[in-house]
């Protein structure tokens, strides 16, 4: 029986997204600190996926 799920675990992809979004967050902190909150959902969701918590 096939399970239909929206999230497919892929820790490598999640770590890559986390690292890229961390770099983006640092860039936003330096250039436009008022927009840093835009990166947080991507960063924290990718971190949760990479740690196996999703």
Secondary structure, 3 states (H helix, E strand, C coil): CCCCCCCCCCHHHHHHHHHHHHHHHHHHHHHCHHHCHHHHHHHHHHHHHHCCCC
